[in-house]
Every structure is written in C-alpha cells, then in structure tokens.
Amino acid sequence: MEELFQPRNKGWYAQFKNWAYRQVVGQKLNSPLGMALILMAVVPVAYMLATFDLKLSIAAFLALAGLPLAVFALFNVAFAISLMLLVAFAIPFALKFTGAPLGTLLDLLILLSSLGILLRQIKERDWSFARFPLSYMIFIWLYYNILQVLNPEAQSKMAWLYTVRSVAIQQVVFFVAAFAFKTNQAGIIRVLKLVMAMCFVSAIYGLKQQYLGFSSGETAWMMADQERYQLYYQWGMIRVPSFCYDPTTFGILMACFGVFCGVLLVGASKPEHKILLVLMLGISMWAMAFTGTRTAFGLVPVGGLFFGGLIMSRKVLLIGGVLAVLGTAFVLKSTNSGVIYRIQSAFKPTKDDSMNLRLQNQKKIQPYIQTHPFGGGLGSCGVWGRRFNPESELAKFPHDSSFVRMGVELGWIGLILYTLLHYFVLRTGLFYFVRCRDPWIKTLYAGLTTWCFMLAVACYFQEAILQLPMNVIYNVILGLLVTLKNFDPAFMKDQGNLS
C-alpha cells in the first residue's frame, strides 16, 4: 500500500501533496494536520453562529450537525431506525415550545433510509425482506390510502396530504426495519434496548412532572388552549404527558411498556436483568397511574390475560389469578383519591358517561359508514378536518376510536382493510412464536405480540397508533416480528413453509 502514496517525482510540491493526502485521507483526519484543519474550521463557524440572528444561527447549527447524520442514515439503515426513534420521542415534546414543522425531520429520515435501501438494491436485488403476508397487507393498506387522494367525497386535498403521513406513509418504517434487521441480530438487541431506555426515561420524567411540577414552558403551553387544559385537568388532578403530546398517548405507552417488561421478566434468567425489569415495570405502572388514562388501565389486565393464554404457564396463571383477585378488591374499595377513582372507573364501563357517549356517537355514524364504501376522505374528521374544512359535519364528529375514524374517513372498505392489517400483525407474531424454539427469541415474540395485541384493543377506544412516538415504535416492532425468526434454529428447518 505504501507504493500508492509515493509521488512520481521528488519535487517539494509533490512531496507536500503526498504528505497532506496521507494526513487527511489516509489517516481520516486523525493526525496533527487533521486536528489543525478542524480547529481552523471551528473558529469561523463559531463566529458565524454568534453573529447571526438567533433563528438563523439555530438553523445553521442544525444543518451542520444534521448533514453528517443524514449521510450516515443514508448508508446505515439500522442507525436511521435509531435516529427515527429518538426523533419520534423528541418531536411531541418539542412541539410544546415551537411551531416549527419538526415532523418533516421524521419524513426526511424515512426518505433517506428508503433511498439507501433502493441504492443497495441496485446491486443486491434481494427483496426477501418484503416477501411476507404482513408485507403484502401493508402494501395494500398503503396503496388504498394513497388512492384516497382521488376520493370524490373528499373535500380537501391538503387534509389528505397532512393525514396520509401518520396513517400510511410512516408504515414505510416497517420495510426499513425489516431490511435493517434481516441479518443484524446485534442491531435488533440495540434497538430494543433503545426503545426500553426511552420508555423508562419517559416514565421517570412523568414522575418528575407529577412530584416536582411542569416547567414554565409546559405550563404555558397547557394553559394556552382551554380545550387542551380541560383534557389535562380532570378529577382534581393534572394528568401527566411526559414527553408525549397528550396524557392518553403516554398512558397507553406506559401500559404496553410495563406489560412488555413483565413478559421479559418471566423469560429472564440473570438476576441483574430481573432486578432491572422489575424496576422498569414498577416505574412505568407508577407513571401510568398519573396519566388518568382509563384505556391504559384496562389494557394492563388485557395484556396480562393475552400473555397468560399465550404461554399457558402454571406459575404465570397462578400469579395472574392472585393479581386478578387483588385488582378486583382494589376496584371495589371506596376512595377519595382522584387517581384511584380514575383507575376504578376504567373497570365500570356502564357507569362511565364518556363511554356511553362514544357508543351513542358510533350508532349515529353507522348509516354514513354503511352508505359510503370509500368514506369521506382522509383528514375529513379530527384536527385536520377542523383546520381545512371546519364547516363539514364530519369535522365536528368526535370519532375518538381509530376504528371509527377509519370507517368514517376510509369507508367500510377501509375499515375492513384496517381490521385485516391488525389480524395479519397478530397472525405473524403468533405464527413465529409457536414455531421458534430458542427461549429468548420465543420470549421476545411473546412480548412484542402482546404489545401489538394491546394496541389493537386500544385502537377501539383511542387513536393509539397514529400518535408519535407510538407510530414509529409500532412499525419498528412489526419489522422485528418478521426478522427475529431469522436467528432461530427451528426456523431454518421450516424455511420453505414460511412464505
């Protein structure tokens, strides 16, 4: 290799050029000259950032820091997934302090990672990561949502544009994850640790909000809108959202994360892992209690029952039975605490005025869904409906549930497709859980499938999957469902039967 760096002539210019090349390119700036060049570049950049307007300086700094990350995300898809997760947690929190279009950062990462995959496919031409029943179902779902731009009932193309990002386009993350982890077991472990770490930090921050209070910026944002404040202040308590945009999303996230930790706890073998999982489980349930989210309270026993039926372990069923008895006693006891009363109300649906109102609204909207097979168009109800078509009756309809929203916006055809999507997700998780033999992979399948089942149930009561960070987490989980089995010995034997 040394010969490559030898100049053809021995002039001082050629020698200097050869030396500089080795210092900068050969040693990748890890040399005295490289350090000097970096320091020389820092001075004008620092001066520029100090003299520019604040907003312009922030934009310039983000561009300087973001460009290397963007390039790295283009060529390292697993890194792009981790970056997406970090951005998905950061965006809802940051939007409380700024009106900047931060959601485009996530769109950019999805675009870059997708472009990186396409560039690699020019050479590899291996599409096996997208050849699963679940992949085909997601393709159909994406295609149907994109076609909604032609829906004659839709009254706003802008509403479709804003809504299709969260409802469909972000599901491209599934294909990115399926590609990134198809042969990358270490990447799977890293991304799971990252998700758990961020959920745990979110739980701790939620407890901080409960016991030490909200920051001045968070308080100002919460009180700036009367409807928002009414959502936060209920039953004499302020519901905590942590890093999420609203307490409901945070509560559902904590419920799913807590049960997931419980599943891993059953399969863990090392004492230090069990201690850490018990800590995460306890903190997440503690934080969930202060969200005041009745859907989340109900999801915990639902997830426990699903997992117990999945593994049919005598020890788990016994512990679950004891917890069920204690939980029943807890629900029946009288209390003056707003937190406890809120939890108890989740298990008394017949006395819940909010639930009865939702059922009435669903009855009212059924004739519309039945007579509109393609619905009123994406974004016809909810936030975007009120923004782009405020006079529409659909914009005023309180859909609440994801299933109801799909029926209204996408019609009964879209509702069937959305239900089938959940079916294929659960089918995939159960299919590989039954066939895999490695105990740890089997445990991960049990935990991830339970998480998906809880979200499917939550979608009946809330828009559980459409909000960040749950949207990205969910699609990463779907990617893990189709890649984890690649590292199980039993799957290799049955590989011909898995398509």
C-alpha positions as CSV (number, residue, x, y, z in Angstrom):
1,M,0.0,0.0,0.0
2,E,2.9,2.4,0.6
3,E,3.7,2.4,-3.1
4,L,0.3,4.1,-3.7
5,F,1.3,7.1,-1.7
6,Q,4.7,7.5,-3.3
7,P,4.9,10.6,-5.7
8,R,6.1,10.1,-9.3
9,N,8.6,12.9,-8.9
10,K,10.5,14.2,-5.9
11,G,9.6,17.9,-6.1
12,W,8.6,19.7,-2.9
13,Y,5.1,20.2,-4.2
14,A,4.6,16.5,-4.9
15,Q,6.0,15.6,-1.5
16,F,3.7,18.1,0.3
17,K,0.7,16.8,-1.7
18,N,1.6,13.3,-0.8
19,W,2.0,14.1,2.9
20,A,-1.2,16.1,3.1
21,Y,-3.1,13.3,1.4
22,R,-1.9,10.7,3.9
23,Q,-2.7,13.1,6.8
24,V,-6.2,13.9,5.6
25,V,-7.4,10.9,3.6
26,G,-5.1,8.1,4.7
27,Q,-5.5,8.7,8.4
28,K,-9.0,10.2,8.1
29,L,-8.1,13.5,9.8
30,N,-6.8,11.5,12.8
31,S,-3.5,13.4,12.6
32,P,-2.0,16.7,13.7
33,L,-2.9,18.3,10.3
34,G,-6.4,16.9,10.5
35,M,-6.9,18.3,14.0
36,A,-5.5,21.7,12.9
37,L,-7.9,21.8,10.0
38,I,-10.8,21.0,12.3
39,L,-9.8,23.7,14.7
40,M,-9.4,26.2,11.9
41,A,-12.9,25.4,10.7
42,V,-14.4,25.8,14.2
43,V,-13.4,29.4,14.6
44,P,-15.3,30.9,11.6
45,V,-18.3,28.6,12.3
46,A,-18.4,29.8,15.9
47,Y,-18.1,33.4,14.8
48,M,-20.8,33.0,12.2
49,L,-23.2,31.4,14.7
50,A,-22.5,34.1,17.3
51,T,-23.2,37.0,14.9
52,F,-26.2,35.6,13.0
53,D,-29.8,36.1,14.1
54,L,-30.9,33.5,16.8
55,K,-33.2,31.6,14.5
56,L,-30.7,31.7,11.6
57,S,-27.9,30.5,14.0
58,I,-30.1,27.6,15.2
59,A,-30.9,26.6,11.6
60,A,-27.2,26.8,10.6
61,F,-26.2,24.7,13.6
62,L,-28.8,22.1,12.9
63,A,-27.7,22.0,9.3
64,L,-24.0,21.5,10.3
65,A,-24.9,18.8,12.8
66,G,-27.6,17.2,10.8
67,L,-25.7,16.8,7.5
68,P,-23.3,14.1,8.7
69,L,-26.2,12.3,10.5
70,A,-28.2,12.4,7.3
71,V,-25.4,11.0,5.2
72,F,-24.8,8.3,7.8
73,A,-28.5,7.5,7.9
74,L,-28.5,7.1,4.1
75,F,-25.8,4.4,4.2
76,N,-26.6,2.8,7.6
77,V,-30.2,1.9,7.8
78,A,-30.1,0.4,11.3
79,F,-28.7,3.8,12.5
80,A,-31.5,5.5,10.7
81,I,-34.0,3.4,12.7
82,S,-32.4,4.5,16.0
83,L,-32.5,8.1,14.9
84,M,-36.2,7.8,13.9
85,L,-37.0,6.6,17.4
86,L,-35.1,9.4,19.0
87,V,-36.8,12.0,16.8
88,A,-40.2,10.4,17.4
89,F,-39.8,10.9,21.1
90,A,-38.4,14.4,20.8
91,I,-40.9,15.9,18.3
92,P,-44.1,15.8,20.5
93,F,-42.2,17.3,23.4
94,A,-40.5,20.0,21.2
95,L,-43.8,21.0,19.6
96,K,-44.9,22.3,23.0
97,F,-42.3,25.0,22.7
98,T,-42.2,25.8,19.0
99,G,-44.4,25.9,15.9
100,A,-41.7,24.8,13.5
101,P,-42.6,21.9,11.2
102,L,-40.5,19.4,13.1
103,G,-42.4,16.5,11.6
104,T,-40.5,16.9,8.4
105,L,-37.4,15.6,10.2
106,L,-39.0,12.2,10.5
107,D,-40.2,12.3,6.9
108,L,-36.6,13.1,5.9
109,L,-35.2,10.2,7.8
110,I,-37.8,7.8,6.2
111,L,-36.9,9.2,2.8
112,L,-33.2,8.9,3.3
113,S,-33.4,5.3,4.7
114,S,-35.7,4.3,1.9
115,L,-33.4,5.8,-0.7
116,G,-30.4,4.0,0.9
117,I,-32.3,0.7,0.6
118,L,-33.1,1.3,-3.1
119,L,-29.5,2.2,-3.8
120,R,-28.3,-1.0,-2.3
121,Q,-31.0,-3.0,-4.2
122,I,-29.4,-1.8,-7.4
123,K,-26.6,-4.2,-6.6
124,E,-28.1,-6.8,-4.3
125,R,-31.6,-7.2,-5.9
126,D,-32.8,-9.1,-2.8
127,W,-36.4,-8.3,-1.9
128,S,-36.8,-11.2,0.5
129,F,-37.2,-8.7,3.4
130,A,-40.5,-7.6,1.9
131,R,-42.0,-11.0,1.0
132,F,-44.3,-11.9,3.8
133,P,-48.1,-12.0,4.2
134,L,-47.8,-9.0,6.5
135,S,-45.7,-7.1,3.9
136,Y,-48.3,-7.6,1.2
137,M,-51.1,-6.5,3.6
138,I,-49.2,-3.3,4.4
139,F,-48.6,-2.7,0.6
140,I,-52.4,-3.0,0.1
141,W,-53.0,-0.6,3.0
142,L,-50.5,2.0,1.7
143,Y,-51.9,1.7,-1.9
144,Y,-55.5,2.2,-0.6
145,N,-54.6,5.3,1.4
146,I,-52.7,6.8,-1.5
147,L,-55.6,6.3,-3.8
148,Q,-57.8,8.2,-1.3
149,V,-56.5,11.4,-2.9
150,L,-58.9,10.6,-5.7
151,N,-61.9,10.0,-3.4
152,P,-64.8,12.1,-4.8
153,E,-66.3,12.6,-1.4
154,A,-63.1,14.2,0.0
155,Q,-63.4,18.0,0.3
156,S,-59.7,18.9,0.9
157,K,-56.6,17.6,-0.8
158,M,-54.5,19.3,1.9
159,A,-56.3,17.4,4.6
160,W,-55.4,14.2,2.8
161,L,-51.7,15.3,2.5
162,Y,-51.4,16.0,6.2
163,T,-53.2,12.9,7.3
164,V,-51.7,10.2,5.0
165,R,-48.3,10.8,6.6
166,S,-49.4,9.4,10.0
167,V,-52.0,6.9,8.8
168,A,-50.0,5.2,6.0
169,I,-46.7,6.8,4.9
170,Q,-45.0,6.2,8.2
171,Q,-45.6,2.5,7.8
172,V,-42.7,2.6,5.4
173,V,-40.7,2.3,8.6
174,F,-41.8,-1.3,8.7
175,F,-40.0,-2.1,5.5
176,V,-36.9,-0.1,6.6
177,A,-36.8,-2.1,9.8
178,A,-37.3,-5.4,8.0
179,F,-34.4,-4.6,5.7
180,A,-32.1,-3.3,8.5
181,F,-32.5,-6.3,10.8
182,K,-32.9,-9.2,8.4
183,T,-29.3,-10.3,9.2
184,N,-28.4,-8.0,12.1
185,Q,-29.2,-9.6,15.4
186,A,-27.0,-7.2,17.3
187,G,-29.0,-4.3,15.7
188,I,-32.2,-5.9,17.0
189,I,-30.9,-6.0,20.5
190,R,-29.6,-2.4,20.3
191,V,-33.0,-1.1,19.0
192,L,-34.9,-3.0,21.7
193,K,-32.6,-1.6,24.4
194,L,-33.1,1.9,22.9
195,V,-36.9,1.6,23.0
196,M,-36.9,0.4,26.5
197,A,-34.4,3.1,27.6
198,M,-36.5,5.9,26.1
199,C,-39.7,4.5,27.6
200,F,-38.0,4.3,31.0
201,V,-36.7,7.8,30.8
202,S,-40.2,8.9,29.8
203,A,-41.7,7.2,32.8
204,I,-39.2,9.0,35.1
205,Y,-39.9,12.3,33.5
206,G,-43.6,11.7,34.0
207,L,-43.0,11.2,37.7
208,K,-40.9,14.4,37.7
209,Q,-43.9,16.3,36.3
210,Q,-46.2,14.8,39.0
211,Y,-44.0,15.4,42.0
212,L,-41.8,18.4,41.0
213,G,-44.2,20.0,38.6
214,F,-44.2,21.1,35.0
215,S,-41.7,23.5,33.6
216,S,-42.9,27.1,32.9
217,G,-42.9,26.4,29.2
218,E,-45.0,23.3,29.6
219,T,-47.5,25.1,31.9
220,A,-47.8,28.0,29.5
221,W,-48.5,25.6,26.6
222,M,-51.0,23.6,28.5
223,M,-53.0,26.7,29.6
224,A,-52.8,28.4,26.2
225,D,-55.8,26.4,25.0
226,Q,-58.9,26.0,27.1
227,E,-59.9,22.6,25.5
228,R,-56.4,21.3,26.0
229,Y,-56.4,22.4,29.6
230,Q,-59.7,20.6,30.2
231,L,-58.1,17.5,28.8
232,Y,-55.2,17.8,31.2
233,Y,-57.1,18.9,34.3
234,Q,-59.6,16.2,35.4
235,W,-60.9,14.8,38.7
236,G,-58.9,17.5,40.6
237,M,-55.6,16.4,39.2
238,I,-53.2,17.4,36.3
239,R,-52.7,14.4,34.1
240,V,-49.0,14.0,33.2
241,P,-48.0,13.5,29.5
242,S,-44.2,13.2,30.0
243,F,-42.5,13.7,26.5
244,C,-45.8,12.8,24.7
245,Y,-48.2,15.3,23.2
246,D,-51.0,14.2,25.5
247,P,-51.6,12.1,28.6
248,T,-53.6,9.4,26.7
249,T,-50.7,8.5,24.4
250,F,-48.3,8.4,27.3
251,G,-50.6,6.2,29.4
252,I,-51.0,3.7,26.6
253,L,-47.2,3.7,26.0
254,M,-46.6,3.0,29.7
255,A,-49.2,0.2,29.8
256,C,-47.6,-1.5,26.8
257,F,-44.1,-1.0,28.0
258,G,-44.9,-2.2,31.6
259,V,-46.5,-5.4,30.3
260,F,-43.6,-5.9,27.9
261,C,-41.2,-5.7,30.9
262,G,-43.4,-8.2,32.7
263,V,-43.1,-10.7,29.8
264,L,-39.3,-10.3,29.6
265,L,-39.2,-10.8,33.4
266,V,-40.8,-14.2,33.0
267,G,-38.2,-15.2,30.4
268,A,-35.1,-13.6,32.0
269,S,-32.5,-15.8,33.6
270,K,-29.9,-13.4,35.0
271,P,-30.7,-11.8,38.4
272,E,-29.4,-8.4,37.4
273,H,-31.8,-8.4,34.4
274,K,-34.7,-9.4,36.6
275,I,-34.0,-6.6,39.0
276,L,-33.8,-4.0,36.2
277,L,-37.0,-5.3,34.6
278,V,-38.8,-5.2,38.0
279,L,-37.7,-1.6,38.4
280,M,-38.8,-0.7,34.9
281,L,-42.2,-2.4,35.4
282,G,-42.8,-0.6,38.7
283,I,-41.8,2.8,37.5
284,S,-43.9,2.5,34.3
285,M,-47.0,1.4,36.2
286,W,-46.5,4.2,38.7
287,A,-46.2,6.8,36.0
288,M,-49.2,5.4,34.1
289,A,-51.4,5.9,37.2
290,F,-50.9,9.7,37.0
291,T,-51.9,9.9,33.3
292,G,-55.5,9.3,34.2
293,T,-55.9,7.3,31.0
294,R,-58.7,4.7,31.6
295,T,-57.9,2.9,28.3
296,A,-54.3,2.3,29.7
297,F,-55.7,1.0,33.0
298,G,-57.8,-1.5,31.1
299,L,-55.0,-2.6,28.8
300,V,-52.8,-3.9,31.6
301,P,-55.1,-6.9,32.6
302,V,-56.0,-7.4,28.9
303,G,-52.3,-7.8,28.1
304,G,-51.7,-10.0,31.1
305,L,-54.6,-12.3,30.1
306,F,-53.3,-12.5,26.5
307,F,-49.8,-13.4,27.6
308,G,-51.0,-15.9,30.1
309,G,-53.1,-17.6,27.5
310,L,-50.2,-17.5,25.1
311,I,-47.6,-19.4,27.2
312,M,-50.1,-21.4,29.4
313,S,-47.6,-21.5,32.3
314,R,-48.9,-22.7,35.6
315,K,-46.8,-20.3,37.5
316,V,-47.8,-17.3,35.4
317,L,-51.5,-18.2,35.5
318,L,-51.3,-18.6,39.3
319,I,-49.7,-15.2,39.8
320,G,-52.2,-13.7,37.4
321,G,-55.1,-15.2,39.3
322,V,-53.7,-13.7,42.6
323,L,-53.3,-10.3,40.9
324,A,-56.8,-10.5,39.5
325,V,-58.3,-11.0,42.9
326,L,-56.3,-8.1,44.4
327,G,-57.2,-6.0,41.4
328,T,-60.9,-6.7,41.9
329,A,-60.7,-5.8,45.6
330,F,-58.9,-2.6,44.6
331,V,-61.7,-1.6,42.1
332,L,-64.4,-2.3,44.7
333,K,-62.9,-0.3,47.6
334,S,-64.1,3.2,48.2
335,T,-61.7,6.1,47.9
336,N,-61.4,9.9,47.9
337,S,-58.3,9.9,45.7
338,G,-58.9,11.2,42.2
339,V,-56.1,9.0,40.8
340,I,-57.6,5.8,42.3
341,Y,-61.1,6.8,41.4
342,R,-60.0,7.3,37.8
343,I,-58.4,3.8,37.8
344,Q,-61.6,2.3,39.2
345,S,-63.8,4.0,36.7
346,A,-62.0,2.1,33.9
347,F,-63.5,-1.1,35.1
348,K,-67.0,0.2,35.4
349,P,-67.9,1.0,31.8
350,T,-71.7,1.0,32.4
351,K,-71.2,3.9,34.8
352,D,-68.9,5.8,32.5
353,D,-70.7,8.7,30.8
354,S,-67.8,9.2,28.4
355,M,-68.0,5.6,27.2
356,N,-71.8,5.7,26.8
357,L,-71.4,8.9,24.8
358,R,-68.9,7.2,22.5
359,L,-71.3,4.3,21.9
360,Q,-74.1,6.8,21.0
361,N,-71.8,8.6,18.6
362,Q,-70.9,5.3,16.9
363,K,-74.6,4.4,16.5
364,K,-75.2,7.8,14.9
365,I,-72.3,7.5,12.4
366,Q,-73.1,3.9,11.3
367,P,-75.5,4.8,8.5
368,Y,-72.9,7.1,7.0
369,I,-70.2,4.4,7.0
370,Q,-72.6,1.9,5.5
371,T,-73.6,4.1,2.6
372,H,-70.1,5.4,1.8
373,P,-67.8,2.5,0.9
374,F,-64.8,4.8,0.4
375,G,-65.6,7.2,3.3
376,G,-65.4,10.9,3.4
377,G,-61.7,11.0,2.6
378,L,-58.5,11.1,4.8
379,G,-58.5,14.1,7.1
380,S,-62.2,14.7,6.9
381,C,-62.6,14.5,10.7
382,G,-60.4,15.3,13.6
383,V,-57.7,18.0,13.8
384,W,-57.2,18.3,10.0
385,G,-60.9,18.2,9.3
386,R,-61.4,21.2,11.6
387,R,-58.5,23.0,10.1
388,F,-59.2,22.5,6.4
389,N,-62.9,22.0,6.3
390,P,-64.4,23.5,9.6
391,E,-68.0,23.7,8.3
392,S,-68.2,20.0,7.5
393,E,-70.3,17.8,9.8
394,L,-67.6,15.1,9.7
395,A,-65.1,17.7,11.0
396,K,-67.3,18.2,14.1
397,F,-67.8,14.4,14.7
398,P,-65.9,13.2,17.8
399,H,-64.5,9.9,16.3
400,D,-62.2,9.1,19.3
401,S,-61.5,5.5,18.2
402,S,-59.1,4.6,15.4
403,F,-61.6,2.0,14.0
404,V,-64.3,4.6,13.9
405,R,-62.1,7.1,12.2
406,M,-61.1,4.6,9.6
407,G,-64.7,3.8,9.0
408,V,-65.6,7.5,8.6
409,E,-62.6,8.6,6.5
410,L,-61.9,5.4,4.5
411,G,-65.4,3.8,4.4
412,W,-66.3,0.3,5.3
413,I,-63.8,-1.0,2.7
414,G,-61.0,0.9,4.6
415,L,-62.3,-0.4,7.9
416,I,-62.1,-4.0,6.7
417,L,-58.6,-3.4,5.4
418,Y,-57.6,-1.8,8.8
419,T,-59.0,-4.8,10.7
420,L,-57.2,-7.2,8.4
421,L,-54.0,-5.3,9.0
422,H,-54.3,-6.0,12.7
423,Y,-55.2,-9.6,12.0
424,F,-52.0,-10.1,9.9
425,V,-49.9,-8.5,12.6
426,L,-51.1,-10.8,15.3
427,R,-51.0,-13.8,12.9
428,T,-47.4,-13.1,12.2
429,G,-46.4,-12.8,15.8
430,L,-48.3,-15.9,16.9
431,F,-47.1,-17.9,13.8
432,Y,-43.4,-17.4,14.7
433,F,-44.0,-17.6,18.4
434,V,-45.3,-21.2,18.0
435,R,-42.6,-22.3,15.6
436,C,-39.5,-20.7,17.2
437,R,-37.6,-22.8,19.7
438,D,-34.9,-20.5,21.1
439,P,-36.2,-19.5,24.6
440,W,-35.1,-15.9,24.3
441,I,-36.5,-15.3,20.8
442,K,-39.7,-17.0,21.9
443,T,-39.9,-14.6,24.8
444,L,-39.4,-11.6,22.6
445,Y,-42.1,-12.8,20.2
446,A,-44.5,-13.2,23.2
447,G,-43.7,-9.7,24.4
448,L,-43.9,-8.0,21.0
449,T,-47.1,-9.8,20.0
450,T,-48.7,-8.9,23.4
451,W,-47.7,-5.2,22.8
452,C,-49.4,-5.4,19.3
453,F,-52.5,-7.0,20.8
454,M,-52.8,-4.3,23.4
455,L,-52.5,-1.6,20.8
456,A,-55.2,-3.3,18.6
457,V,-57.6,-3.3,21.6
458,A,-56.6,0.3,22.4
459,C,-57.5,1.4,18.9
460,Y,-61.2,0.7,19.6
461,F,-61.1,3.3,22.3
462,Q,-58.4,5.7,21.2
463,E,-56.2,6.7,18.3
464,A,-53.5,4.6,19.9
465,I,-51.1,4.0,17.0
466,L,-51.4,7.2,15.0
467,Q,-49.6,9.4,17.5
468,L,-45.9,9.8,18.0
469,P,-43.8,8.1,19.3
470,M,-46.1,5.1,19.2
471,N,-46.4,5.2,15.5
472,V,-42.7,4.7,14.9
473,I,-42.4,2.2,17.8
474,Y,-45.2,0.1,16.4
475,N,-43.8,-0.1,12.9
476,V,-40.3,-1.0,14.2
477,I,-42.0,-3.8,16.2
478,L,-43.6,-5.1,13.0
479,G,-40.2,-5.1,11.4
480,L,-38.9,-7.2,14.3
481,L,-41.8,-9.6,14.0
482,V,-40.6,-10.7,10.6
483,T,-36.9,-10.7,11.3
484,L,-36.4,-12.2,14.7
485,K,-37.1,-15.7,13.4
486,N,-34.1,-15.5,11.1
487,F,-31.9,-16.2,14.1
488,D,-33.9,-19.2,15.4
489,P,-32.6,-22.7,14.5
490,A,-36.1,-24.1,14.2
491,F,-37.0,-21.5,11.6
492,M,-34.1,-22.6,9.3
493,K,-35.6,-26.1,9.2
494,D,-39.1,-24.8,8.3
495,Q,-37.8,-22.0,6.0
496,G,-39.6,-23.4,3.0
497,N,-43.0,-23.3,4.7
498,L,-42.9,-19.7,6.0
499,S,-43.9,-17.8,2.9
